[in-house]
């Protein structure tokens, strides 16, 4: 696993934890139809619709909470059981109910890429801009996961394309759906988000833009899409590192060429532990001879 792969993995694992981490307990009366429904909801399958209906007919509360503060509609949406979702909604399940961390059935369905359930929930009045306590929305999770159809449905329902993560003291604070899709390399999702007027230069608290993170992840196609959308080719992170610096440091010759053709500042320096390094200096240090020749061709000093 490369450092870039590890970075993407950590982001994915972190987002999953924030959505599905355990919440405060809440229990139904022992032995009741509601308790049986809660136990059943964690394992039920579409082939058990009749058992679900029997429990509801016996008076089970479809909006009751389990020990982890989850509830039947959340579990069915999370697990991709469309018909069960329909039955629960028709029996009075609250489409906008949320776990203690703010995660809703729509957020759970979007995370799993269950486009048909997303459609059903939206039609039932789900709030497409609901977010967890850390600002994570259904659109962000679908974008990070490359769920193109789910992203399309959410955008058509007016999901906020520029909503951002609000995790204190995190590298992800300020990340938007476009940033997450660019990091993960989902070109079709990036296209949809840009068409929906995503802010192309919206950056994180570290001032890393979608273009910057696409370069780090070595997604040349995404880099091209963002440049065509007029991304700031010289937008720098907190330490002054530009996309060109990152490409030069990592030996990404083709991406460096894309950036230089887009008028990247060939001499913009980054400050690493108190020392200034130009793209040329860092490329020489790393032994990237092709990059060195390319930078000199564009006037690097």
N, C-alpha and C positions, 0 to 999 in steps of 0.2 A: 504494500500500500504506500503510495507516494504521500508527501506532506500535503499536497493539494487534496488528495482523496481523503486523508485523515481529517482535514479541516471541514470538508463537506459532510463527512460522517458525523463529526461532533455537532455540527449545526443541526443536522437532521435528528439526531438522538435527543438533543436539547429541546427542540420544538415538540417532539413526541411526548417527552416528560412533562412539559408545561401544560399540554392539553389533557393528558390522561393520568397525571399523578393523583394518588389517593386524596380524598377529601374527608371532612368530618363525618362520623357515623350517624346514621338515622335508621331506625328499625321499625318494621311493621309488627303488629301483634302476633305472637307465636301461634302457628297453626292456622292462621286465617287464610282466606283465599288470596288476599293481598301478599302475604308472606310467600305463599306458593308461587304466585306470579313473579315476585322478585327473584326467587331462586331459579325459576324456569327461564326468566328473561336472559340470564347469562349463558344459557346453553341451547335455547330454542332454535329450531330450524324451520324453514318454510313449510316442511312437511308436517309440522305440528300445529297448524293453524286452528284445527278443531279443538285441540286442548287449550289453546289460548282463548278461544271464544268461550269455552266452558268455564274457565276461570273468571272471565269478565262477567259472564251471566250469573256466576255465583257471588258477584259483588266485589270483585277485586278492584282496588283503586289503581287505575292505570298511571296515575301521577305520583304514586308512592316512591319513597327513596330507600335504597339498600344501604348496607353497611359502609360502602365506599362513597355514599351520596350519589350514586348513579341511579338510573331509572329506566324502565323498559324501553321507552322511545329512544333514549340515548344509545342503549346497547344494540337495539335493532338497527339503528342508523349506522352505528360504528361497524357492525358486522355485515352490512350489505343485504339485509333481509327486507326487500321492498314490500312484499305482501303483508308482512307483519307490521311494518310501518303504517301501511294503509289501514289495517284493522285497528291499530292503536289510535290513530288520528280520528277515525270514524267513531271511536268509543270515548272520545273526549280528552285524549292526551294533549297536553300543552305543548304546542310546537316550538315555543320559545323558552321552555323551561331550561334551566342551566345548572350545571354542577357548581360547587362552591367557588371554583376558580373561573367561572364564567363560561365554560365550554358548553355549547348547545348541541342538539342533535345535528344541526346543519354543519357545524364545525367538524363534528365527528365524521359525518358522511363525506365532506369535502376532503378531509385528510385521507380517507380510504379510497378516494376516487370513485365513489358510488354515485355516478352521474344521475341515474334514474331516481334515486332517493333524494338527491339534491333537488331535482325537478319537483318531486312530490311535495317536499317540505316547503319549497318556495311557493308553490301553488296554494299551500295551506296557510300561508302568511308568515313564514319564517323571516326573521330579521336578517337580511344578508350582511349587515354591517355589525352584527353582534361580535363581541371580542372577549377573549379571556382577560383576566386581570393584568396580564402582561401585554395586552394590545394585539394579540394574535387573532387574525380573522380567518374565515373560511377561504377567502381568496388567497391569502398568503400561503396557507397549507396546500391548496390545490396548485398554486404556482410553483412552490418548492418541489412538489411531487410530480410535476409535468402532466397534470390531469387536464388536458386541453379542453375536453368537452365540459367538464365541471367549471373551468375558468370561463368558458364562453357563457354558460348558463348564469353564473354569478354576475358577470359584466352586463349581460342583458337585463338582469334584475336590478341594476344600478348599484352594484357593490362599489365601495370607495376604492378606486384603483391606487390612490396615494396614501392610504392608511399606513401607519408605520408601527413597528414593534416598540414597546415602551418599557423594556427591561432595564432597571437601574444597574449601572456599573457592568454592562455587558457589551461585548463586541457587536452584538446584534441590535442594540438600541438604535432606533432610527431606520432600521431595514424595512424596505417596502416589498411589495410583491415582485416588482421588477428586479430588485436587488437579489431576491431569493431565486427567481427563475434564472437570472444571469449566472449566479453562482453554480446552480445545478446544471446549466447548459441546455435548457429546454427552449429551443429556438421558436417553436410554434407558439408557445405560451408568451415568449418575449414579444413576438409579432402582435398577438392579441392585446397585450398590455400597452404597447406603444400606440396601437390604433385607438385604444380607449383613452389616450392622452395621459399616460403615465409620465410623471416628471422624470426625464431621462437622467438628470444629474442629482436626484435626491440621494443623499449619502447618510451613512451611519454616524454615530457619535465620534467615530475615529476619522470622519470625513472620507470614508471609502465609498466611492460611487459604484453604480452597476458596471460601468466600464472598467473601473479599477479591479473589481472582484472577478469580472469575466477574464481579464488578463491573468490574474493570479491563478485561476482555474484552467487556463489555457484553452478557452473556448473561442477559437478564431472566428467562427461563424457569428457568434453572439457579439463579438467585438465589432464586426462589420455592420451588423444591424444597428447597434448603438451609435456608431459613427455616422451612419446614414441618417439617423434620427437627430443628428447635431449634438451629440454628447460632447462635453468639454474635454478635449483630448489631453489638456494639461492640468485638469483638476488633480490636486495633490492631497495625499493623506497627511495626518498630523506631523509626520517627520519630513514632509516635503517630497516624499516619493511619488512620482507620477507613474501613469501606466507604462510609459516608455522605460522608466527606470526599472520597473518590475520585470518587463520583458527582457531587458538587457541583463539583469541579474540572473534570470533563470534560463537564458539561452533560447528564448522563444523567437527565432529569427523571422518567421512569417508574420507573427503578430507585430513585431517591432517594425517591419516594413509597412504594415497597414497603418500603424500609428504615425510613422514618419510621412507617409503619403498624405495623411490627414493634417499635416503641419504641426506635429508634436515638437516641442522645444527640445532640440537635441542636446542641449547643455544644462537643462534644469537639474539641479543637484538635490539629493536627499541627505539628511543629517542622521548618520548612524553612530550612536554613542559618542556624540560630540565631534564627529569627523564628517566633512562634506564629501560626498561621492557623486560624481557625474555618471550618466549612463555609460560613457566610454571607460571611465576609471573602473567601475564595478565589472564591466564586461571583460576588461583586461585581467583583473584580479581573478575572475572565475574561469578564465581560459576559453571564453566563447569567441573564437576567432572570426566566425562568420558575422557575428554581431559587431565585432570591432570594425571589420571592413565596411559593413553597412553604415554604421554610425559615422565613420570618417567620410564616406561618400556624401553624407548629408551635412558635412561641415562640423562634425564634433571636434572639440578641442580638449 
